[in-house]
Amino acid sequence: MHTIIFATNNEHKIKEIQSLVGSDFSIITLKEAGIDIDIPEPHNTLQENAYEKAITIESITQQNCFSEDTGLEIESLNGEPGVKSARYAGENRNFQANINKVLEKLEGHKNRKAQFRTVICLVWNKEVFYFEGICKGNISETMHGAEGFGYDPIFIPDGASKSFAEMTIEEKNKFSHRQKAVTKLFTFLHSK
């Protein structure tokens, strides 16, 4: 069994990814790896932020690791909140405030098309690889559901009639951007 560090302490992301991983890999969190740092995300792209996190952890631990950065990209807001999704309404990462800001900015907009985009950066035996997953959908006018996290209560994926926050993890994984990126990651790792 391979052990690989996932450069996050976000319990929701860990739960989602562990539900997708086979028994060939043991995923450990930063906390489980004994690392207690907040890695800055200063860059303007998801790819650069994912790289920053992965390369920082790899340099500290000298172990294989991966990280991800995810953004909600709304068409009529020119791709906002994008790379700033977690801090859209301010530095304190308040997702209720972020949701409120999105709904406010979209007021009166007919075009509510959006996509979640995840970029995973893997550092494997000192080499760097990227994997991307996209889920297209629409932003609802009001919040629905209490599951999930982040923007899940206002995001309805194409082909679904309910928001991510109204879905079980299994239902969400059928659509999920993160699931698509993680599937590519582990398909790659199984080939190693």
Backbone torsions as a table, in degrees:
resi	resn	phi	psi	omega
1	MET	NA	132.4	177.1
2	HIS	-88.4	138.4	172.7
3	THR	-102.6	134.0	179.6
4	ILE	-137.9	135.9	-179.3
5	ILE	-86.0	131.3	172.3
6	PHE	-99.7	114.3	-172.7
7	ALA	-74.7	68.1	176.6
8	THR	-157.2	160.8	166.7
9	ASN	-122.8	13.5	178.9
10	ASN	-74.6	107.4	-175.2
11	GLU	-58.1	-37.0	-179.1
12	HIS	-64.1	-44.8	-180.0
13	LYS	-65.7	-40.1	180.0
14	ILE	-62.1	-46.4	-179.3
15	LYS	-60.4	-45.0	-179.8
16	GLU	-60.9	-47.1	-175.9
17	ILE	-71.7	-39.2	178.4
18	GLN	-63.2	-28.9	178.4
19	SER	-70.6	-14.2	-177.2
20	LEU	-102.7	-15.9	-170.1
21	VAL	-90.7	137.8	176.2
22	GLY	-75.1	-177.5	-175.7
23	SER	-82.5	-1.1	179.2
24	ASP	-74.7	-17.0	-174.9
25	PHE	-127.6	139.5	173.4
26	SER	-107.6	115.9	-179.7
27	ILE	-92.3	125.5	175.2
28	ILE	-118.7	146.5	-177.2
29	THR	-86.1	170.7	175.5
30	LEU	-58.0	-43.6	-179.6
31	LYS	-59.4	-45.8	-179.9
32	GLU	-66.5	-25.7	177.7
33	ALA	-85.8	0.9	178.2
34	GLY	77.5	23.8	-178.1
35	ILE	-110.1	124.7	-179.7
36	ASP	-126.6	75.2	176.8
37	ILE	-134.3	153.7	174.2
38	ASP	-102.8	110.7	-176.6
39	ILE	-83.7	126.1	-179.3
40	PRO	-65.2	152.1	176.2
41	GLU	-123.6	70.8	-170.5
42	PRO	-86.2	-3.4	-168.3
43	HIS	-89.3	169.6	-177.0
44	ASN	-97.3	1.7	177.1
45	THR	-132.0	153.5	176.9
46	LEU	-61.5	-40.4	-177.7
47	GLN	-60.7	-45.9	-178.9
48	GLU	-66.0	-39.7	178.7
49	ASN	-66.5	-41.3	178.2
50	ALA	-62.2	-42.6	178.7
51	TYR	-61.3	-46.1	-179.2
52	GLU	-54.8	-46.5	-178.1
53	LYS	-66.9	-47.4	-176.6
54	ALA	-64.6	-45.5	-175.5
55	ILE	-70.4	-32.3	176.7
56	THR	-63.3	-48.1	-178.4
57	ILE	-68.9	-39.9	178.7
58	GLU	-62.5	-38.7	-178.8
59	SER	-70.8	-30.1	178.3
60	ILE	-76.2	-43.6	-170.7
61	THR	-98.6	-20.3	-173.1
62	GLN	58.6	28.9	179.3
63	GLN	-120.2	157.1	174.3
64	ASN	-61.3	139.0	178.9
65	CYS	-155.6	165.7	173.5
66	PHE	-140.8	157.6	175.5
67	SER	-140.7	169.0	176.7
68	GLU	-142.9	155.8	170.4
69	ASP	-134.0	137.7	-175.8
70	THR	-128.1	141.6	176.2
71	GLY	-135.8	148.7	171.4
72	LEU	-95.0	122.6	-177.3
73	GLU	-116.1	114.9	-175.6
74	ILE	-104.8	123.6	-172.5
75	GLU	-55.8	-51.6	-174.8
76	SER	-76.1	-4.8	174.8
77	LEU	-107.6	24.9	178.8
78	ASN	54.3	38.9	176.4
79	GLY	88.1	-0.2	176.3
80	GLU	-70.9	156.7	-7.1
81	PRO	-74.6	-16.4	172.9
82	GLY	54.7	-129.4	-175.7
83	VAL	-64.3	-17.8	179.9
84	LYS	-96.3	16.3	-173.4
85	SER	-52.2	-45.2	-176.7
86	ALA	-70.1	-26.1	-175.7
87	ARG	-119.8	29.4	-173.7
88	TYR	-59.8	-39.7	-178.5
89	ALA	-99.8	9.6	180.0
90	GLY	142.9	167.9	-173.8
91	GLU	-68.9	-12.8	-174.2
92	ASN	-86.1	8.0	175.0
93	ARG	54.3	49.8	179.7
94	ASN	-96.1	106.3	-174.1
95	PHE	-70.7	-27.0	175.7
96	GLN	-65.8	-42.6	177.7
97	ALA	-64.4	-39.3	178.1
98	ASN	-62.1	-45.6	179.1
99	ILE	-61.5	-45.8	179.8
100	ASN	-58.0	-41.5	-179.4
101	LYS	-64.9	-43.2	178.0
102	VAL	-61.2	-49.4	-177.6
103	LEU	-62.4	-37.9	177.8
104	GLU	-63.8	-47.5	-178.5
105	LYS	-67.0	-26.7	-178.6
106	LEU	-89.8	-4.3	-179.3
107	GLU	-55.2	126.4	179.9
108	GLY	85.7	-6.5	178.3
109	HIS	-84.3	128.6	174.3
110	LYS	-78.8	-37.1	-179.9
111	ASN	-80.4	108.9	-179.6
112	ARG	-116.0	21.1	179.7
113	LYS	-65.5	140.5	-179.2
114	ALA	-153.1	166.7	171.9
115	GLN	-145.4	146.3	167.8
116	PHE	-92.9	134.7	177.9
117	ARG	-130.4	127.8	178.1
118	THR	-113.8	135.0	171.6
119	VAL	-120.7	123.8	175.7
120	ILE	-103.0	134.9	173.0
121	CYS	-113.2	123.0	178.6
122	LEU	-110.2	129.4	169.6
123	VAL	-108.0	110.4	-173.7
124	TRP	-127.2	115.9	-177.2
125	ASN	49.6	46.6	177.0
126	LYS	72.0	0.1	176.5
127	GLU	-99.7	151.5	-178.0
128	VAL	-110.8	132.8	179.1
129	PHE	-133.6	150.5	179.6
130	TYR	-123.3	146.1	177.6
131	PHE	-138.4	136.0	-176.1
132	GLU	-122.6	143.8	174.3
133	GLY	-134.7	136.6	-179.0
134	ILE	-127.8	137.9	172.4
135	CYS	-127.1	116.3	179.6
136	LYS	-88.9	151.1	-180.0
137	GLY	-175.0	-155.1	-179.1
138	ASN	-137.9	154.7	175.9
139	ILE	-93.2	124.6	179.1
140	SER	-74.6	167.0	-179.2
141	GLU	-82.6	-21.5	178.5
142	THR	-137.3	167.5	-179.9
143	MET	-79.6	144.6	178.2
144	HIS	-139.7	126.8	173.3
145	GLY	93.0	163.6	-175.9
146	ALA	-128.6	2.9	179.0
147	GLU	-86.8	179.3	174.6
148	GLY	68.3	-154.8	-176.7
149	PHE	-161.5	173.7	177.0
150	GLY	62.5	-130.4	-176.3
151	TYR	-86.7	6.6	-175.9
152	ASP	-51.1	-37.2	-177.6
153	PRO	-67.7	-15.4	-178.8
154	ILE	-116.6	5.0	-178.3
155	PHE	-108.2	120.5	176.7
156	ILE	-112.8	112.3	-178.0
157	PRO	-68.4	149.9	175.5
158	ASP	-56.0	134.5	178.6
159	GLY	91.0	-0.3	179.6
160	ALA	-119.9	158.8	178.5
161	SER	-111.0	2.9	178.3
162	LYS	-135.4	163.4	-177.5
163	SER	-76.3	163.6	174.8
164	PHE	-55.4	-35.0	-176.8
165	ALA	-74.1	-9.5	176.5
166	GLU	-98.7	0.0	-175.2
167	MET	-103.1	153.2	168.7
168	THR	-73.8	167.3	177.2
169	ILE	-58.7	-40.0	-178.7
170	GLU	-62.9	-43.1	178.5
171	GLU	-65.0	-45.1	-178.5
172	LYS	-61.6	-39.0	-178.2
173	ASN	-63.4	-21.5	177.1
174	LYS	-67.3	-24.1	-177.2
175	PHE	-112.0	-26.2	-161.4
176	SER	-56.3	132.2	171.1
177	HIS	-57.3	-43.8	-178.7
178	ARG	-66.0	-39.7	178.6
179	GLN	-60.6	-42.0	-179.3
180	LYS	-63.8	-42.6	179.4
181	ALA	-68.7	-41.0	-179.3
182	VAL	-66.4	-38.8	177.2
183	THR	-59.9	-43.7	177.6
184	LYS	-62.7	-42.9	179.6
185	LEU	-58.6	-50.2	-174.8
186	PHE	-77.6	-25.0	170.8
187	THR	-62.5	-43.5	177.7
188	PHE	-62.3	-48.3	-177.1
189	LEU	-63.9	-35.8	179.1
190	HIS	-67.0	-20.8	178.8
191	SER	-83.9	-8.1	-176.6
192	LYS	-86.0	NA	NA
